[in-house]
Amino acid sequence: MNIGAFRKPLLWALVAVAVVLAALAARWGYSNYRQHNLRQAVVPQLQAADERLRTALGAPLEPDAAQAEQVAAGLDAAVQDIEARLAALRALDAAPDRARVEAAEEVLNDAAAILRRQADAVRAGAAFARSREALRAHIRGARSRSRDWVSEAVELKHKVDKAYFDYKYALDGVAARLGDVPDRQLAAQTRARIDAALKQAAAARKAAGRL
């Protein structure tokens, strides 16, 4: 038997296996490298959005009417920042870890939606405060209670009621999205603040009805 005749094919087979294994190792290493880079791009966006959400959820739900627009504008800016980060995520090549990117997109989408609703609630709270003040001013400024005066008072009371329900609807909208807040403790604290704001608003509406 000519052993040498078998050695050459065997040698080439071993070389071929080695080449394949080296290619697989290189591909695996490159895949891990791409996943690492993707993770390094995604995590800071999530961290920044989480910080924005925590700060915003601590904002007053019914700030002083003079400050309400400033608070709401700050919430709008937070939404714009999160949306910019969302756009940056969507521009990434998600192929190395698509599930991670899609999960991150969902988190950022939820955060932006919550803050949009909170901005609506702040503006609605300010409108509710202004409607009550307008009714109080009308009552206090009365010299005589003519038919026109009574008619205007009724109209102003209707505006108070509408502003109250708009505010309540906005607060309920924030509460409905709290299930999307990853931090359960933060969500519970925010829900408690919303409940307190709703009770305070109901009491204010009732007091306005007694003017």
Phi, psi and chi 1 to 4 in degrees:
 res  aa     phi    psi   chi1   chi2   chi3   chi4
   1 MET       -  135.9  179.1 -178.0  -66.3      -
   2 ASN   -92.2   96.5 -173.5   -6.8      -      -
   3 ILE   -63.3  -35.5  -62.5  177.0      -      -
   4 GLY   -59.8  -30.0      -      -      -      -
   5 ALA   -66.5  -27.2      -      -      -      -
   6 PHE   -87.8  -23.8  -70.1   97.6      -      -
   7 ARG   -67.4  -40.0  -75.2 -179.5  176.4  173.7
   8 LYS   -64.2  -49.5 -175.9  174.6  -71.8 -172.2
   9 PRO   -60.1  -39.3  -23.9   35.2      -      -
  10 LEU   -63.6  -40.0  179.1   60.5      -      -
  11 LEU   -63.1  -45.0  178.3   61.0      -      -
  12 TRP   -65.0  -36.1  -76.7  113.7      -      -
  13 ALA   -64.0  -42.8      -      -      -      -
  14 LEU   -64.7  -39.4  -68.5  174.5      -      -
  15 VAL   -63.1  -42.8  169.1      -      -      -
  16 ALA   -63.0  -43.0      -      -      -      -
  17 VAL   -61.8  -43.1  169.8      -      -      -
  18 ALA   -62.1  -41.6      -      -      -      -
  19 VAL   -63.1  -44.2  169.4      -      -      -
  20 VAL   -62.3  -45.8  169.7      -      -      -
  21 LEU   -62.6  -39.7  -70.2  176.7      -      -
  22 ALA   -64.8  -39.6      -      -      -      -
  23 ALA   -65.9  -41.6      -      -      -      -
  24 LEU   -63.9  -41.7  -70.4  174.8      -      -
  25 ALA   -63.6  -41.9      -      -      -      -
  26 ALA   -64.6  -41.9      -      -      -      -
  27 ARG   -65.2  -42.4 -176.6  174.6  179.5 -179.4
  28 TRP   -62.6  -43.1 -179.5   79.8      -      -
  29 GLY   -64.3  -40.6      -      -      -      -
  30 TYR   -68.1  -37.5 -179.8   60.3      -      -
  31 SER   -62.7  -44.1  176.1      -      -      -
  32 ASN   -62.7  -38.4  -79.4   -8.4      -      -
  33 TYR   -62.8  -44.6  170.8   76.1      -      -
  34 ARG   -66.5  -39.3  -66.9  179.1   68.6 -160.6
  35 GLN   -63.5  -41.7  -73.4 -177.1    3.9      -
  36 HIS   -62.0  -46.0  172.8   75.7      -      -
  37 ASN   -63.3  -38.7  -76.0  -11.5      -      -
  38 LEU   -65.6  -43.4 -174.6   61.2      -      -
  39 ARG   -61.7  -39.5 -175.6  165.9   57.1 -109.5
  40 GLN   -65.2  -26.3  -68.1  -65.1   98.6      -
  41 ALA   -83.8  -33.0      -      -      -      -
  42 VAL   -80.7  -45.6  169.3      -      -      -
  43 VAL   -56.7  -47.0  170.3      -      -      -
  44 PRO   -60.5  -33.1  -23.3   34.4      -      -
  45 GLN   -66.2  -41.4  -53.2  -68.3   11.5      -
  46 LEU   -65.7  -42.6  -70.8  173.0      -      -
  47 GLN   -63.7  -42.9  -69.6  172.9  -24.6      -
  48 ALA   -65.2  -42.1      -      -      -      -
  49 ALA   -65.0  -38.9      -      -      -      -
  50 ASP   -63.3  -41.4 -179.7   70.9      -      -
  51 GLU   -64.7  -42.4 -176.0  177.7  -10.9      -
  52 ARG   -59.9  -44.2  -77.8  -76.2 -163.7  175.1
  53 LEU   -64.7  -44.9 -176.5   63.0      -      -
  54 ARG   -61.8  -44.6  -71.2  176.7 -179.2  -81.8
  55 THR   -64.0  -44.8  -60.2      -      -      -
  56 ALA   -67.4  -39.7      -      -      -      -
  57 LEU   -67.6  -14.9  -72.6  179.4      -      -
  58 GLY   -87.5   -5.3      -      -      -      -
  59 ALA   -69.8  149.1      -      -      -      -
  60 PRO   -62.1  140.0   14.9  -23.1      -      -
  61 LEU   -82.8  -25.0  -66.0  167.5      -      -
  62 GLU  -136.8   74.4 -169.5 -178.0   -1.0      -
  63 PRO   -70.5  170.7   27.8  -34.5      -      -
  64 ASP   -52.1  136.9 -178.8   87.3      -      -
  65 ALA   -55.3  -32.7      -      -      -      -
  66 ALA   -70.1  -23.6      -      -      -      -
  67 GLN  -103.6   -8.0  -61.4  177.0  -15.9      -
  68 ALA   -59.8  -44.2      -      -      -      -
  69 GLU   -65.7  -34.5 -171.4   52.2   42.1      -
  70 GLN   -65.6  -42.7 -179.2  179.6   -5.9      -
  71 VAL   -63.6  -45.4  172.6      -      -      -
  72 ALA   -63.5  -39.4      -      -      -      -
  73 ALA   -63.8  -36.5      -      -      -      -
  74 GLY   -63.7  -38.1      -      -      -      -
  75 LEU   -67.7  -39.9  -68.6  166.1      -      -
  76 ASP   -59.4  -41.4  -69.5  -18.9      -      -
  77 ALA   -64.8  -37.9      -      -      -      -
  78 ALA   -64.5  -40.1      -      -      -      -
  79 VAL   -62.1  -45.5  170.2      -      -      -
  80 GLN   -62.1  -38.3  -69.3  171.6    3.7      -
  81 ASP   -64.4  -44.9  178.4   75.3      -      -
  82 ILE   -65.0  -40.2  -68.8  173.1      -      -
  83 GLU   -65.5  -34.3  -72.0  179.3  -22.5      -
  84 ALA   -65.9  -39.1      -      -      -      -
  85 ARG   -67.8  -35.6  -64.6  178.5 -176.5  -78.5
  86 LEU   -64.4  -41.6 -177.9   58.1      -      -
  87 ALA   -63.5  -38.4      -      -      -      -
  88 ALA   -64.5  -38.8      -      -      -      -
  89 LEU   -63.5  -43.8  -83.7 -177.9      -      -
  90 ARG   -68.1  -20.7  -72.5  171.8  173.9  164.7
  91 ALA   -82.6  -10.6      -      -      -      -
  92 LEU   -74.2  156.0  -66.3  173.5      -      -
  93 ASP   -80.7  103.4  176.9    8.6      -      -
  94 ALA   -83.5   -3.7      -      -      -      -
  95 ALA   -53.1  -40.6      -      -      -      -
  96 PRO   -62.8  -28.3  -23.1   34.7      -      -
  97 ASP  -157.5   70.7 -163.5  -17.2      -      -
  98 ARG   -62.3  -37.1 -170.3  168.4  -60.6  -80.5
  99 ALA   -61.9  -40.3      -      -      -      -
 100 ARG   -64.0  -44.6  179.7 -173.0  -65.7  -86.5
 101 VAL   -66.3  -42.4  174.9      -      -      -
 102 GLU   -64.7  -38.0  -71.4  176.6   -7.6      -
 103 ALA   -65.4  -40.7      -      -      -      -
 104 ALA   -64.9  -40.1      -      -      -      -
 105 GLU   -60.8  -41.1  -72.5  179.8    3.6      -
 106 GLU   -64.1  -41.6 -176.7  177.0   -2.8      -
 107 VAL   -61.9  -45.4  169.4      -      -      -
 108 LEU   -68.0  -38.4  -93.9   63.7      -      -
 109 ASN   -60.0  -45.0 -100.5  -35.9      -      -
 110 ASP   -63.4  -43.6  -70.5  -19.5      -      -
 111 ALA   -61.3  -44.1      -      -      -      -
 112 ALA   -63.7  -40.4      -      -      -      -
 113 ALA   -64.9  -41.2      -      -      -      -
 114 ILE   -62.2  -45.5  -68.2  167.9      -      -
 115 LEU   -70.7  -32.3  -61.6 -168.7      -      -
 116 ARG   -62.0  -42.5  -86.1 -166.3  -66.4  -90.9
 117 ARG   -68.1  -35.1  -66.2 -160.9  177.9 -165.5
 118 GLN   -67.1  -39.8 -171.7  174.0   -5.0      -
 119 ALA   -61.5  -40.6      -      -      -      -
 120 ASP   -61.4  -40.5  -69.9  -17.1      -      -
 121 ALA   -65.8  -40.6      -      -      -      -
 122 VAL   -63.0  -44.9  168.0      -      -      -
 123 ARG   -66.4  -38.6  -69.8 -171.2  169.7   98.7
 124 ALA   -67.0  -36.8      -      -      -      -
 125 GLY   -63.9  -40.0      -      -      -      -
 126 ALA   -66.3  -39.8      -      -      -      -
 127 ALA   -64.4  -38.1      -      -      -      -
 128 PHE   -62.8  -43.3  179.6   46.5      -      -
 129 ALA   -63.1  -42.1      -      -      -      -
 130 ARG   -65.5  -38.2  -72.5 -166.7  -63.2  -90.3
 131 SER   -65.3  -39.2   69.8      -      -      -
 132 ARG   -66.0  -41.1  -59.9 -163.6  -46.3  -89.2
 133 GLU   -65.4  -38.2 -177.2   53.5   39.1      -
 134 ALA   -63.6  -39.7      -      -      -      -
 135 LEU   -67.4  -42.8  177.6   59.1      -      -
 136 ARG   -61.4  -42.8  -81.4 -165.7  -65.7  -93.2
 137 ALA   -63.3  -38.1      -      -      -      -
 138 HIS   -65.8  -42.8 -179.5   69.4      -      -
 139 ILE   -66.0  -46.4  -61.5  -63.1      -      -
 140 ARG   -68.9  -28.2  -68.3  169.7 -176.9  168.3
 141 GLY   -87.0    6.0      -      -      -      -
 142 ALA   -72.1  130.0      -      -      -      -
 143 ARG  -101.2  -33.4  -66.8 -175.1  178.6  179.1
 144 SER  -149.6  148.8   64.0      -      -      -
 145 ARG   -99.2   77.2  -59.7 -160.2  169.9 -169.9
 146 SER   -77.1  175.3   64.0      -      -      -
 147 ARG   -62.4  -39.8 -179.4  176.2  -62.7  178.2
 148 ASP   -65.4  -38.7  -71.8  -16.4      -      -
 149 TRP   -62.7  -45.6 -177.8   92.7      -      -
 150 VAL   -63.4  -42.2  171.8      -      -      -
 151 SER   -61.5  -42.9  177.1      -      -      -
 152 GLU   -67.6  -38.0 -173.9  174.6   -6.6      -
 153 ALA   -61.9  -41.1      -      -      -      -
 154 VAL   -64.0  -42.3  170.0      -      -      -
 155 GLU   -62.9  -42.4  178.7   63.1   23.7      -
 156 LEU   -65.6  -36.6  -71.6  171.4      -      -
 157 LYS   -65.6  -38.7  179.0   59.2  172.3   61.3
 158 HIS   -62.2  -38.4  -74.1  163.8      -      -
 159 LYS   -65.5  -37.3  -71.5 -178.0  178.6  179.8
 160 VAL   -61.6  -46.0  168.9      -      -      -
 161 ASP   -61.8  -44.4  -70.7  -19.1      -      -
 162 LYS   -63.2  -43.7 -179.5 -178.6 -176.9  -54.4
 163 ALA   -63.8  -36.2      -      -      -      -
 164 TYR   -62.3  -48.1  164.5   75.6      -      -
 165 PHE   -68.2  -32.9  -75.7  111.9      -      -
 166 ASP   -63.6  -42.0  -72.7  -15.0      -      -
 167 TYR   -66.9  -45.0 -177.9   41.3      -      -
 168 LYS   -60.5  -44.1 -177.3  178.9 -176.3  -58.4
 169 TYR   -60.8  -41.7  177.9   80.5      -      -
 170 ALA   -65.7  -42.7      -      -      -      -
 171 LEU   -65.7  -40.8  -74.0  174.7      -      -
 172 ASP   -61.9  -33.3  -72.4  -18.2      -      -
 173 GLY   -65.1  -39.6      -      -      -      -
 174 VAL   -65.6  -46.6  177.8      -      -      -
 175 ALA   -59.1  -36.7      -      -      -      -
 176 ALA   -66.4  -21.8      -      -      -      -
 177 ARG   -97.3   -0.7  -65.2  -56.5  -56.0 -107.8
 178 LEU   -67.9  -18.6  -69.5  178.4      -      -
 179 GLY   -65.8  -16.0      -      -      -      -
 180 ASP   -90.6   -0.4  -63.6  -35.0      -      -
 181 VAL   -83.3  119.9  176.4      -      -      -
 182 PRO   -62.1  -34.7  -22.7   33.7      -      -
 183 ASP   -83.6  107.3 -173.1  -29.9      -      -
 184 ARG   -62.8  -37.1  -61.5  -67.2   89.7 -164.2
 185 GLN   -66.4  -43.3 -177.1  176.5   -1.2      -
 186 LEU   -62.2  -41.0  176.5   61.3      -      -
 187 ALA   -62.7  -42.6      -      -      -      -
 188 ALA   -65.2  -41.1      -      -      -      -
 189 GLN   -63.5  -41.9  -69.1  170.8  -12.7      -
 190 THR   -66.3  -40.7  -54.6      -      -      -
 191 ARG   -61.9  -39.9 -168.2  177.7  -59.3  -81.1
 192 ALA   -63.6  -39.4      -      -      -      -
 193 ARG   -67.1  -37.4  -68.0  175.1   58.0 -124.8
 194 ILE   -65.4  -44.0  -70.5  172.6      -      -
 195 ASP   -59.0  -42.2  -70.4  -16.8      -      -
 196 ALA   -65.6  -40.7      -      -      -      -
 197 ALA   -64.8  -38.6      -      -      -      -
 198 LEU   -65.0  -42.2  -74.7  169.4      -      -
 199 LYS   -64.2  -42.9  -70.8  178.9 -178.7  177.9
 200 GLN   -63.4  -40.7 -177.1  177.8  -14.7      -
 201 ALA   -66.4  -40.9      -      -      -      -
 202 ALA   -62.4  -40.8      -      -      -      -
 203 ALA   -66.2  -39.4      -      -      -      -
 204 ALA   -65.7  -39.6      -      -      -      -
 205 ARG   -64.3  -42.5  178.9 -167.5  177.4 -150.6
 206 LYS   -62.5  -41.8 -174.0  175.5 -178.8 -180.0
 207 ALA   -64.3  -38.3      -      -      -      -
 208 ALA   -63.4  -32.2      -      -      -      -
 209 GLY   -70.8  -17.7      -      -      -      -
 210 ARG   -91.4   -4.6  -65.7 -164.7  -64.6  -93.7
 211 LEU   -67.8      -  -68.2  176.7      -      -
